[in-house]
């Protein structure tokens, strides 16, 4: 396992927190939408919970894999070309992972599609909100 620097560990904890907060807000909004707006179109069942949690896992995994790659590449000061190649490969694989997740969420009836895809946005949203707030 990788021995992350304290700053990287803190960032990963922050990403988990942003994602968890986003999932809670998402679930509250979907539940409210079910009861007050579109009860026929927005389900209130296990699919929204399962989709949100699984989507959150994929979102956090994406950032953890990025941290692993950056930590690995940080030690490669002698070969910049190889470091760039590794970063590009990691990016491609992580994007593919997210696309595969979206396809699974689209096909598998156990996931609510909206609830499954929204968590992919939460880490980035959390980072941007935190930057705007100046923390």
N, C-alpha and C positions, 0 to 999 in steps of 0.2 A: 504494500500500500504506500501511497505517497505521503511524505512528511511535509505537509504544507506549512508555509510561513504563517505566522500569526495574522498578518493582514489578509491573506487568502482565506484562512479559516473564518475570519470575521465577515468577509464578503460572502462566503457561502452561507453562513448563518443568516446574514441579511437577506439573501436571495430566498432562503427557506421561509423567513418571516414575511417577506413581500408576497410570496406565493400563497402562503397560508391565509394572510389577511385578504388577499384577492379572492381566494376560494370562498371564504366566509361571506364576503360582500356579494359575490356572484350567487351563492346559494340563497341568500336572503332576497336578492332581487328576483331570482327565478321563482322562489316560493311566493313572493308578493305578486308577481306577474300572473302566476297560476291562479291565485285566489281572487285577484281584483281586476285583471285585464283580459286574459285569454285562457280561461280554464280548459277550453277544448283543444287548444293548440300547444300549450305548455304543460307538460306532465308534471305531476308531483309524485314521483316514485323513485325507486332505487337508481334509475338510469342517470338522473342528474347528479346524484351523490357519487356514483361510481365513475362517471365521466369526469367530474371535477377533480376527484382525488387522483385518478390515473393520469389525467392531463397535467396536474400539478407535479406528479412524479416525473413525467417526461420533461417538463420545463426545468425542474431542478437538476435532473440528470444532465441536461444540455449544458448548464453552467458548470457543473462539477467536471464534466468531461473537458470543457474548455480550460478550467483551472489546471487539470492534469496535464493537458498539452502545453499550456503556457509555462508551467513549472518545469516540464521536461525541456522545452526549448530555451528557457532562461539560462540553462547551463551550457548551451551550445554557442559560445561566443566565437569559436574559431571557424564555424561553417555557416555563414549567414544564408547562403543559398539553400542548404539542407533545412535550416530552421524555417525558412519561408515555405518550403515544400511541405514540411510537416504541419505547419499551421493551416495551409490551404487544404490539405487532405483532411485534417480534423474538422474544419469548417464544412467541407462537403459532406462528410459522414454525419455530422450533427444535423445538417439540414435534411439529409436523407432520412435520418431517424424521425425527425418531426413530420416529414411528409408521410412516412409509413404510418405514424401514429394517426394522422388526420384520415388516411384511407381506412385504417382499422376502425376509427371512431365513426366514420361514414357508413361502413358496411355492417359492423357488429351491432345487433339490436340491443345489447346490454348497456350501450353508452348513448347518452343524449349528446348529439353532435355539438350543439352550442356550448354546453357545459364542459365538454371534453376539449374543445379548441381554445376557449377563452384563457385558460391558465397558461398557455404558451406565451401570452402577452404580459402576464403579471410581473415577472422579474424585471423586464425592461421598463415597464411602467413605474415600478417601485424605484428603480434607479433614477429615472427622470424626475419623479416627484421629489425624491430626496435631494436631487441637485437643485431643483427650483426652490425648495425650502431652505437651501443653504446648509445642509447638515453633512 
